[in-house]
Amino acid sequence: MTTAQRPTLEAVAARAGVSRATVSRVVNGSTTVAEPIREAVTRAVAELGYVPNLAARSLVTQRTDSIALVMPEAATRVFSDDQVFPGIIRGVSQELEAADKQLVLMLAGSPAGHHRVERYTTGRHVDGVLFASLHGADPLPGTLARLGIPVVVSGRPLGDVPVPYVDVDHVAGVTAAVRHMIDSGRRRIATIAGPQDMVAGIERLSGYRSTVADAGLPELIAIGDFTRESGSAAMRRLLAEHPDLDGVFAASDLMAHAALRTLREAGRRVPDDVAVVGFDDIETAAYTEPPLTTVRQPIVELGRRMTRQLLRLAAGESIEQAIMLPTELIRRASA
């Protein structure tokens, strides 16, 4: 039995009635080929089932058709019930699929992981890099940008890192949440803030502080890390230190979920005794007991927008340095 040979570049050229060099230019995405010839080559490729050699194509075009999404988090965090991470991945994947690009997901939750990401991306194995969930003034985005590698991050970078970013309006969302509790008569409103090495944690705490200050109310603050466990611990601490609190803004829905449970265990009724508001509007927010009032952030759209920005940057286009997406207060029974 003989095995059918794979179609060659020469066979495509013969079928299309053009030179081998012309076929190579079309396959490698050159814009210098006339449209009728391009169509003839594309038709011949489809008829023969020709599959380009991707390694050779990369050498010619200096493109890999791959984009890295870097998350400086441990795998246990990325693949948890925190829906922010899958939301970003879904948005990025949708845009890359439409652009016929490959996604390379890289986790950098440890020094070794961070070094691996740096080695891989500076080795030009991808055409651009997206960063999500940055902690502190991470120097890697700036390092890559200075090397000419297209970079876009989610969230305003901390420190002096002049790279383009897409973010949501954290402060406006928190202001609406806390203002909603004030308008309903709450006067002892606490917050379970997010980590203070992340822009989301910093800006959500800033929004809380400015809103209670404008209303002449005291600051009642406990710090968490966006997880359920930290939300439970912070809620217990707040109840011990401020037993007369009558409202809680939690900087993530997971922490708000934990706060609801801790309040129930402490015999506090929600919202009769304590109002609770979260941030994210994850899918389960509508199914807590009682359903959670929360701030909706367009997390899938954030993934899509940062990917579109990166693809434009990789194509040599000028892009906006900062894009801010709106947030929305979703009122349910918890506040």
ZAKOL-808219 format. One record per residue (C-alpha): x, y, z; residue in one letter; residue number from 0. Coordinates in Angstrom, 2 decimals. Each point is the difference from the previous one (the first is absolute). Layout:
N
LOTOR      c1      c2      c3 residuo num
LOTOR       X       Y       Z       a NUM
...
END
This chain:
335
LOTOR      c1      c2      c3 residuo num
LOTOR    0.00    0.00    0.00       m   0
LOTOR    1.36    3.42   -0.92       t   1
LOTOR   -0.46    3.08    2.09       t   2
LOTOR   -1.30    3.13   -1.75       a   3
LOTOR    2.60    2.74   -0.11       q   4
LOTOR   -0.76    3.34    1.59       r   5
LOTOR   -0.60    2.79   -2.54       p   6
LOTOR    3.07    2.13   -0.58       t   7
LOTOR    0.50    3.68   -0.67       l   8
LOTOR    0.88   -0.90   -3.59       e   9
LOTOR   -3.30   -1.87   -0.44       a  10
LOTOR   -1.95    3.04    1.22       v  11
LOTOR    1.97    2.23   -2.38       a  12
LOTOR   -0.78   -2.30   -2.94       a  13
LOTOR   -3.71   -0.14    0.87       r  14
LOTOR   -0.23    3.81    0.36       a  15
LOTOR    2.15    0.70   -3.07       g  16
LOTOR    2.48    2.15    1.91       v  17
LOTOR    3.57   -0.25    1.22       s  18
LOTOR    1.09   -1.74    3.17       r  19
LOTOR    1.16    3.36    1.37       a  20
LOTOR   -3.46    1.47   -0.51       t  21
LOTOR   -1.61   -2.87    1.89       v  22
LOTOR    2.50    0.53    2.81       s  23
LOTOR   -0.85    3.70    0.22       r  24
LOTOR   -3.75   -0.70    0.17       v  25
LOTOR    0.37   -2.73    2.61       v  26
LOTOR    2.20    2.26    2.13       n  27
LOTOR   -2.54    2.84   -0.06       g  28
LOTOR    1.78    2.42   -2.34       s  29
LOTOR   -2.14    2.95   -1.12       t  30
LOTOR    1.96    0.50   -3.24       t  31
LOTOR   -1.91   -2.65   -1.99       v  32
LOTOR   -2.89    1.11   -2.21       a  33
LOTOR   -3.43   -1.10    1.22       e  34
LOTOR   -0.90   -2.25   -3.01       p  35
LOTOR    3.30   -1.88    0.37       i  36
LOTOR   -0.48   -0.24    3.77       r  37
LOTOR   -3.46   -1.51   -0.55       e  38
LOTOR    1.38   -2.52   -2.52       a  39
LOTOR    2.69   -1.11    2.44       v  40
LOTOR   -2.47   -0.19    2.91       t  41
LOTOR   -2.32   -2.12   -2.14       r  42
LOTOR    2.84   -2.36   -0.98       a  43
LOTOR    1.07   -0.33    3.65       v  44
LOTOR   -3.55   -1.01    0.95       a  45
LOTOR   -0.44   -2.41   -2.91       e  46
LOTOR    3.27   -1.81    0.66       l  47
LOTOR   -0.22    0.11    3.79       g  48
LOTOR    3.39    1.63    0.24       y  49
LOTOR    1.20    0.64    3.61       v  50
LOTOR    2.73    2.65    0.34       p  51
LOTOR    3.13   -0.76    2.00       n  52
LOTOR   -0.58    2.20    3.04       l  53
LOTOR    3.63   -0.03    1.07       a  54
LOTOR    1.12    1.20   -3.43       a  55
LOTOR   -2.79    2.56   -0.05       r  56
LOTOR    1.16    1.39    3.33       s  57
LOTOR    3.54    0.39   -1.31       l  58
LOTOR   -1.26    1.94   -3.03       v  59
LOTOR   -2.58    2.21    1.68       t  60
LOTOR    1.64    0.34    3.43       q  61
LOTOR   -3.46   -0.81    1.39       r  62
LOTOR   -1.10   -2.92    2.14       t  63
LOTOR   -3.77    0.70   -0.13       d  64
LOTOR    0.02   -0.64    3.76       s  65
LOTOR   -0.83    2.33    2.87       i  66
LOTOR    0.97   -0.62    3.63       a  67
LOTOR   -2.42    0.70    2.84       l  68
LOTOR    2.06    0.26    3.19       v  69
LOTOR   -1.65   -0.28    3.41       m  70
LOTOR    2.38    0.54    2.94       p  71
LOTOR   -2.06   -2.30    2.21       e  72
LOTOR    0.21   -3.57    1.25       a  73
LOTOR   -1.95   -2.64   -1.92       a  74
LOTOR   -2.19   -0.61    3.05       t  75
LOTOR   -1.17    3.62   -0.24       r  76
LOTOR   -0.49    0.18   -3.77       v  77
LOTOR   -1.91   -3.29   -0.11       f  78
LOTOR   -2.17    0.71    3.04       s  79
LOTOR   -3.59    1.22    0.30       d  80
LOTOR    1.15    3.59   -0.56       d  81
LOTOR   -1.73    0.72   -3.30       q  82
LOTOR    2.16    3.02   -0.80       v  83
LOTOR    2.75   -2.19   -1.43       f  84
LOTOR   -2.16   -2.17   -2.31       p  85
LOTOR   -1.83    3.17   -1.06       g  86
LOTOR    3.21    1.61   -1.18       i  87
LOTOR    1.13   -3.22   -1.71       i  88
LOTOR   -3.37   -0.29   -1.76       r  89
LOTOR    0.19    3.56   -1.33       g  90
LOTOR    3.60   -0.43   -1.16       v  91
LOTOR   -0.80   -3.35   -1.64       s  92
LOTOR   -2.96    1.42   -1.90       q  93
LOTOR    2.06    2.76   -1.57       e  94
LOTOR    2.97   -2.23   -0.82       l  95
LOTOR   -2.23   -2.62   -1.60       e  96
LOTOR   -1.58    2.67   -2.19       a  97
LOTOR    3.49    1.16   -0.98       a  98
LOTOR    1.23   -3.57   -0.63       d  99
LOTOR    2.64    0.28    2.73       k 100
LOTOR    1.09   -2.47    2.65       q 101
LOTOR   -0.23    0.62    3.75       l 102
LOTOR    2.94   -0.91    2.22       v 103
LOTOR   -1.10    0.09    3.66       l 104
LOTOR    2.90    0.50    2.41       m 105
LOTOR   -0.16    0.09    3.80       l 106
LOTOR    2.65    1.89    1.94       a 107
LOTOR   -0.97   -0.47    3.63       g 108
LOTOR    3.53   -0.73    1.16       s 109
LOTOR    3.50    1.40   -0.68       p 110
LOTOR    0.74   -3.06   -2.17       a 111
LOTOR   -3.22    0.50   -1.95       g 112
LOTOR    0.75    3.69   -0.45       h 113
LOTOR    3.48   -0.82   -1.33       h 114
LOTOR   -1.45   -2.61   -2.38       r 115
LOTOR   -2.45    2.55   -1.40       v 116
LOTOR    2.76    2.57   -0.45       e 117
LOTOR    2.24   -2.51   -1.79       r 118
LOTOR   -2.80   -1.19   -2.30       y 119
LOTOR   -1.35    3.41   -0.95       t 120
LOTOR    3.36    1.70   -0.51       t 121
LOTOR    0.88   -2.96   -2.23       g 122
LOTOR   -2.62    1.29   -2.47       r 123
LOTOR   -2.10   -3.16    0.16       h 124
LOTOR   -3.14    2.17   -0.07       v 125
LOTOR   -1.05    3.10   -1.91       d 126
LOTOR   -1.18    1.86    3.09       g 127
LOTOR   -0.76   -0.35    3.68       v 128
LOTOR   -3.11    0.69    2.07       l 129
LOTOR    0.33    0.34    3.77       f 130
LOTOR   -2.86   -0.48    2.47       a 131
LOTOR   -0.06    0.15    3.81       s 132
LOTOR    3.30    1.85    0.48       l 133
LOTOR    1.38    0.33    3.52       h 134
LOTOR    2.08    3.00    1.01       g 135
LOTOR    2.21    1.87   -2.43       a 136
LOTOR    0.87   -3.12   -2.03       d 137
LOTOR    2.89    1.03   -2.30       p 138
LOTOR   -0.64   -2.67   -2.66       l 139
LOTOR   -2.62    1.87   -2.10       p 140
LOTOR    2.29    3.01   -0.24       g 141
LOTOR    3.01   -2.18   -0.79       t 142
LOTOR   -1.81   -1.69   -2.88       l 143
LOTOR   -1.33    3.29   -1.35       a 144
LOTOR    3.52    1.48   -0.05       r 145
LOTOR    1.13   -3.03   -2.03       l 146
LOTOR   -2.64    0.84   -2.60       g 147
LOTOR   -2.37   -2.82    0.96       i 148
LOTOR   -3.66    1.14   -0.14       p 149
LOTOR   -1.48    0.03    3.52       v 150
LOTOR   -3.45    0.87    1.38       v 151
LOTOR   -1.03   -0.50    3.62       v 152
LOTOR   -3.32   -0.22    1.83       s 153
LOTOR   -0.15    2.58    2.73       g 154
LOTOR    2.00    3.19    0.33       r 155
LOTOR    3.63   -1.01    0.58       p 156
LOTOR    1.49    1.00    3.33       l 157
LOTOR    3.23    1.95   -0.02       g 158
LOTOR    1.59    1.61   -3.02       d 159
LOTOR   -0.93   -2.57   -2.67       v 160
LOTOR   -1.00    1.78   -3.24       p 161
LOTOR   -1.95   -2.83   -1.65       v 162
LOTOR   -3.57    0.10   -1.39       p 163
LOTOR   -2.75   -1.34    2.25       y 164
LOTOR   -3.72   -0.71    0.19       v 165
LOTOR   -1.76    0.30    3.35       d 166
LOTOR   -3.43    0.42    1.57       v 167
LOTOR   -1.14    3.02    1.98       d 168
LOTOR    0.51   -1.44    3.48       h 169
LOTOR   -0.50    3.28    1.85       v 170
LOTOR   -3.31    0.83   -1.68       a 171
LOTOR   -1.30   -3.52    0.73       g 172
LOTOR    0.96    0.13    3.67       v 173
LOTOR   -1.37    3.52    0.38       t 174
LOTOR   -3.37   -1.16   -1.32       a 175
LOTOR    0.03   -3.02    2.34       a 176
LOTOR    0.85    1.91    3.18       v 177
LOTOR   -2.28    2.90   -0.93       r 178
LOTOR   -2.86   -2.48   -0.41       h 179
LOTOR    0.49   -1.20    3.58       m 180
LOTOR    0.28    3.56    1.33       i 181
LOTOR   -3.21    0.98   -1.78       d 182
LOTOR   -1.79   -2.91    1.67       s 183
LOTOR    0.96    1.33    3.43       g 184
LOTOR    3.21   -1.94    0.79       r 185
LOTOR    2.51    1.95    2.06       r 186
LOTOR    2.57   -2.60    1.13       r 187
LOTOR    1.17   -1.37   -3.33       i 188
LOTOR    3.09   -2.20   -0.01       a 189
LOTOR    2.04   -1.31   -2.89       t 190
LOTOR    1.82   -3.26   -0.65       i 191
LOTOR    2.65    1.43   -2.29       a 192
LOTOR    2.05   -1.85   -2.59       g 193
LOTOR    3.79   -0.45   -0.01       p 194
LOTOR    1.88    3.27   -0.01       q 195
LOTOR    2.62   -1.13   -2.50       d 196
LOTOR   -2.63   -0.15   -2.78       m 197
LOTOR   -1.61    3.00   -1.68       v 198
LOTOR   -3.50   -1.47    0.43       a 199
LOTOR    0.51   -0.32    3.76       g 200
LOTOR    1.55    3.46    0.27       i 201
LOTOR   -2.64    1.83   -2.02       e 202
LOTOR   -2.98   -1.77    1.59       r 203
LOTOR    1.29    0.96    3.44       l 204
LOTOR    0.58    3.55   -1.23       s 205
LOTOR   -3.59    0.17   -1.25       g 206
LOTOR   -1.31   -1.20    3.36       y 207
LOTOR    2.12    2.46    1.95       r 208
LOTOR   -0.97    3.03   -2.04       s 209
LOTOR   -3.71   -0.87    0.11       t 210
LOTOR   -0.23   -0.49    3.77       v 211
LOTOR    2.14    3.11    0.53       a 212
LOTOR   -2.34    2.10   -2.15       d 213
LOTOR   -2.90   -1.25    2.14       a 214
LOTOR    1.82    0.71    3.26       g 215
LOTOR    0.04   -3.69    0.95       l 216
LOTOR    2.84   -1.97    1.66       p 217
LOTOR    2.31   -2.39   -1.82       e 218
LOTOR   -0.39   -3.64    1.11       l 219
LOTOR    2.54   -2.02   -1.98       i 220
LOTOR    1.24   -3.58   -0.16       a 221
LOTOR    2.27   -1.27   -2.77       i 222
LOTOR   -0.59   -3.21   -1.96       g 223
LOTOR    1.43   -1.50   -3.17       d 224
LOTOR   -3.17   -0.50   -2.12       f 225
LOTOR   -0.46   -3.61    1.24       t 226
LOTOR   -2.80   -1.53    2.09       r 227
LOTOR    2.39   -0.91    2.79       e 228
LOTOR    1.26    3.55    0.38       s 229
LOTOR   -3.56    1.30   -0.14       g 230
LOTOR   -1.05   -2.19    2.91       s 231
LOTOR    3.01    1.01    2.10       a 232
LOTOR   -0.50    3.70   -0.77       a 233
LOTOR   -3.72   -0.14    0.83       m 234
LOTOR    0.70   -1.64    3.37       r 235
LOTOR    2.60    2.66    0.74       r 236
LOTOR   -2.39    2.82   -0.89       l 237
LOTOR   -2.76   -1.45    2.18       l 238
LOTOR    2.42   -0.28    2.93       a 239
LOTOR    1.33    3.54   -0.40       e 240
LOTOR   -3.20    1.73   -1.13       h 241
LOTOR   -3.00   -1.97    1.26       p 242
LOTOR   -2.35    2.88   -0.86       d 243
LOTOR    0.80   -0.01   -3.73       l 244
LOTOR   -3.09    0.09   -2.23       d 245
LOTOR    1.48   -0.28   -3.49       g 246
LOTOR    2.85   -1.81   -1.77       v 247
LOTOR    1.54    0.63   -3.38       f 248
LOTOR    2.13   -2.97   -1.05       a 249
LOTOR    2.48    0.65   -2.83       a 250
LOTOR   -0.82   -3.33   -1.69       s 251
LOTOR   -3.09   -2.19   -0.20       d 252
LOTOR    1.88   -2.96    1.46       l 253
LOTOR    0.82    2.02    3.10       m 254
LOTOR   -3.61    1.23    0.10       a 255
LOTOR   -1.26   -3.60   -0.17       h 256
LOTOR    2.18   -0.84    2.99       a 257
LOTOR   -1.18    3.11    1.85       a 258
LOTOR   -3.64   -1.08   -0.45       l 259
LOTOR    0.73   -3.38    1.51       r 260
LOTOR    2.03    1.43    2.89       t 261
LOTOR   -2.74    2.53    0.81       l 262
LOTOR   -2.60   -2.76   -0.02       r 263
LOTOR    2.13   -2.11    2.35       e 264
LOTOR    0.30    3.02    2.31       a 265
LOTOR   -3.76    0.40    0.10       g 266
LOTOR   -0.08    3.17   -2.13       r 267
LOTOR   -2.84    0.31   -2.49       r 268
LOTOR    0.71    1.27   -3.53       v 269
LOTOR   -1.16    2.59   -0.89       p 270
LOTOR   -2.04    0.75    3.17       d 271
LOTOR    3.03    0.31    2.28       d 272
LOTOR    2.84    0.33   -2.52       v 273
LOTOR   -0.08    0.88   -3.70       a 274
LOTOR    2.57   -1.74   -2.20       v 275
LOTOR    1.25    1.05   -3.45       v 276
LOTOR    2.65   -1.78   -2.10       g 277
LOTOR    1.98    0.72   -3.15       f 278
LOTOR    0.21   -2.07   -3.24       d 279
LOTOR   -3.56   -1.36   -0.51       d 280
LOTOR    1.16   -3.57   -0.44       i 281
LOTOR   -2.64   -2.51   -1.06       e 282
LOTOR   -0.73   -1.25    3.53       t 283
LOTOR   -0.66    3.51    1.33       a 284
LOTOR   -3.66   -0.30   -0.98       a 285
LOTOR   -0.36   -3.29    1.90       y 286
LOTOR    1.41    0.82    3.44       t 287
LOTOR   -2.33    0.31    2.99       e 288
LOTOR   -1.08    2.74   -0.29       p 289
LOTOR    0.97    0.82   -3.62       p 290
LOTOR    3.05    2.25   -0.02       l 291
LOTOR   -0.05    3.66   -0.94       t 292
LOTOR    3.26    0.53   -1.87       t 293
LOTOR    1.96    2.08   -2.48       v 294
LOTOR    0.11   -1.54   -3.45       r 295
LOTOR    3.26    0.30   -1.89       q 296
LOTOR    0.09   -1.00   -3.70       p 297
LOTOR    2.79   -2.53    0.44       i 298
LOTOR   -0.48   -1.89   -3.29       v 299
LOTOR   -0.09    3.30   -1.89       e 300
LOTOR    3.19    1.03    1.80       l 301
LOTOR    1.71   -3.12   -1.37       g 302
LOTOR   -1.30    0.74   -3.48       r 303
LOTOR    1.02    3.66    0.03       r 304
LOTOR    3.53   -0.61    1.24       m 305
LOTOR    0.45   -2.67   -2.69       t 306
LOTOR   -1.23    2.29   -2.76       r 307
LOTOR    2.41    2.67    1.23       q 308
LOTOR    2.90   -2.44   -0.03       l 309
LOTOR   -0.77   -1.27   -3.52       l 310
LOTOR   -0.10    3.57   -1.28       r 311
LOTOR    3.27    0.78    1.74       l 312
LOTOR    1.63   -3.14   -1.45       a 313
LOTOR   -1.17    1.11   -3.46       a 314
LOTOR    1.86    3.29    0.42       g 315
LOTOR   -3.06    2.14    0.64       e 316
LOTOR   -0.27    2.81    2.55       s 317
LOTOR   -2.27   -0.77    2.95       i 318
LOTOR   -1.41    1.79    3.02       e 319
LOTOR    2.23   -0.15    3.07       q 320
LOTOR   -2.93   -0.52    2.38       a 321
LOTOR   -3.56   -1.32   -0.41       i 322
LOTOR   -2.45    0.13    2.91       m 323
LOTOR   -3.11   -2.19   -0.05       l 324
LOTOR   -3.10    0.93    2.04       p 325
LOTOR   -1.30   -1.87    3.04       t 326
LOTOR   -3.63   -0.33    1.12       e 327
LOTOR   -1.67   -0.51    3.37       l 328
LOTOR   -2.34   -3.03   -0.08       i 329
LOTOR   -2.59    0.30    2.77       r 330
LOTOR   -1.22   -3.19    1.65       r 331
LOTOR   -1.32   -0.90    3.42       a 332
LOTOR    3.20    0.12    2.09       s 333
LOTOR    0.05    3.82    0.15       a 334
END
